[in-house]
Amino acid sequence: MSHKTCCCSLDDPRFERLDEIIKEYRHMKGALIPVLHEAQILFGYLPLEVQTRISEGLDIPLAEIYGVVTFYTQFTLNRKGTYKIQVCMGTACYVKGASQVLDELKSELGIAVGQSTPDGLFSLEACRCIGACGLAPVIMINSDVYGRLVADDIPGILKRYRTSAGIEKAG
């Protein structure tokens, strides 16, 4: 997986705030998780530049930080879109066609799972279970749940979000 360049330069004022956060936690046992959490709130994700700054500030090897970031699902290496799309790939959804729905989303958005659209509007994730098995296959866009989907439903659903973001005219 390739790492994209950080959303910001190293003189971005958020790095100053990150340094304050690191200083706040530096001498506490178990500081890494809270620092990563606050850094992700600050930047929206944990790019390599942020991990490196944390590594230097807490004197923890970068490999260890990367291991923690990639192990825990609440942390992300990729910027998330305004609209976070989760496709349920649990058993019920998978059996009822979730992979075709996911393929249509990838095609319509022009991105792979784990990526965001270049305009920052959408990000795409696959998850294990949304908990709406009776509506399989299911996707969630932020907190909106869409069930009993087929691939042909996807363009219309995406159009609603693009329209509300002012990207497409309603029609």
C-alpha positions in Angstrom: 0.0 0.0 0.0 1.5 3.3 -1.0 1.4 6.3 1.4 0.2 9.5 0.0 1.9 12.7 1.0 0.5 14.4 4.0 -2.3 16.9 3.6 -0.1 19.5 5.1 3.5 20.8 5.2 5.6 20.4 8.3 5.1 24.0 9.1 1.3 23.5 9.3 0.1 24.9 12.6 -1.5 21.6 13.5 2.0 20.2 14.0 2.5 22.8 16.8 -0.7 21.5 18.5 0.5 17.9 18.0 3.8 18.8 19.7 1.8 20.2 22.7 -0.3 17.0 22.8 2.9 14.9 22.8 4.4 17.0 25.5 1.2 16.6 27.6 1.4 12.8 27.4 5.2 12.2 27.0 5.8 11.0 30.6 2.6 9.0 31.0 2.6 5.2 30.8 0.5 4.1 27.8 0.7 7.5 26.1 0.7 6.2 22.5 -3.0 5.4 22.1 -4.3 8.7 23.5 -1.7 10.7 21.4 -2.7 8.8 18.2 -6.3 9.4 19.0 -5.9 13.1 19.5 -3.6 13.3 16.4 -6.3 11.7 14.3 -8.9 14.1 15.5 -6.5 16.9 14.7 -5.5 15.7 11.2 -8.4 13.5 10.3 -6.1 10.5 9.7 -2.5 9.4 10.6 -0.2 10.0 7.6 3.5 9.0 7.8 4.6 12.6 8.7 2.3 12.6 11.8 3.5 9.1 12.9 7.1 10.2 12.5 6.5 13.3 14.7 4.9 11.1 17.3 7.7 8.6 17.1 10.3 11.3 17.7 8.3 13.0 20.4 7.5 9.9 22.4 10.8 8.1 21.6 8.9 5.1 20.3 10.1 3.3 17.1 8.1 4.3 14.0 7.6 0.6 13.2 5.8 0.1 16.6 3.6 3.1 15.9 2.7 1.9 12.5 1.9 -1.5 14.0 -0.5 0.0 16.4 -2.1 2.3 13.8 -2.7 -0.7 11.4 -3.9 -3.0 14.2 -6.7 -0.9 15.7 -9.6 -0.3 13.4 -10.3 3.2 14.9 -7.1 4.5 13.3 -6.7 5.2 9.7 -3.8 5.9 7.3 -6.1 7.4 4.7 -8.1 10.6 4.7 -11.8 9.9 5.0 -14.4 11.5 2.8 -17.2 13.8 3.9 -19.5 10.8 3.2 -18.0 7.5 4.6 -19.5 4.6 2.8 -19.3 1.2 4.5 -20.3 -1.9 2.6 -21.4 -4.8 4.8 -19.6 -8.0 3.7 -21.0 -10.1 6.5 -22.4 -13.5 5.6 -26.0 -12.5 4.9 -25.0 -9.5 2.8 -22.3 -11.4 1.0 -24.7 -14.2 0.0 -27.3 -11.7 -1.2 -24.9 -9.8 -3.5 -22.8 -7.3 -1.5 -19.8 -8.0 -3.7 -21.7 -6.7 -6.8 -22.8 -3.6 -4.8 -19.2 -3.0 -3.7 -18.0 -3.5 -7.3 -20.5 -0.9 -8.5 -19.4 1.6 -5.8 -15.8 1.1 -6.8 -16.7 1.7 -10.5 -18.9 4.7 -9.8 -16.5 6.3 -7.5 -13.3 5.3 -9.3 -11.6 4.2 -6.1 -10.7 1.0 -4.3 -11.7 0.0 -0.7 -9.7 2.1 1.7 -9.5 5.1 -0.6 -11.2 8.4 -0.9 -12.3 10.2 -4.0 -10.0 13.0 -5.1 -12.6 15.7 -4.3 -12.7 14.3 -0.7 -16.5 13.7 -1.0 -16.6 9.9 -0.6 -14.5 7.2 1.1 -15.1 3.5 0.7 -14.7 0.8 3.3 -15.8 -2.8 3.6 -16.9 -4.0 7.0 -17.8 -7.3 8.6 -21.4 -6.6 9.8 -23.6 -3.5 10.1 -26.2 -5.4 12.1 -29.1 -5.1 9.6 -28.9 -8.7 8.3 -32.7 -8.7 7.5 -32.1 -5.9 5.0 -29.1 -7.6 3.2 -27.2 -6.4 1.3 -26.7 -3.2 3.2 -24.5 -0.1 3.0 -24.1 2.8 5.4 -23.3 6.3 4.3 -22.3 8.1 7.5 -25.4 7.2 9.6 -27.8 6.5 6.7 -28.6 2.8 6.1 -29.6 1.5 2.7 -30.8 -2.1 2.4 -32.1 -4.7 0.0 -29.7 -3.2 -2.6 -28.7 -4.2 -6.1 -25.9 -2.7 -8.0 -28.3 -0.6 -10.1 -29.4 1.3 -6.9 -25.9 2.8 -6.4 -25.8 5.6 -9.0 -29.0 7.1 -7.7 -27.9 6.9 -4.1 -24.6 8.6 -4.9 -26.4 11.2 -6.9 -28.3 12.3 -3.8 -25.1 13.0 -1.9 -23.5 14.7 -4.8 -26.6 16.9 -5.2 -26.7 17.8 -1.5 -23.0 18.7 -1.7 -23.8 20.9 -4.7 -21.9 18.8 -7.2 -24.8 17.7 -9.4 -28.1 19.4 -10.1 -31.1 17.5 -8.9 -33.0 16.1 -11.8 
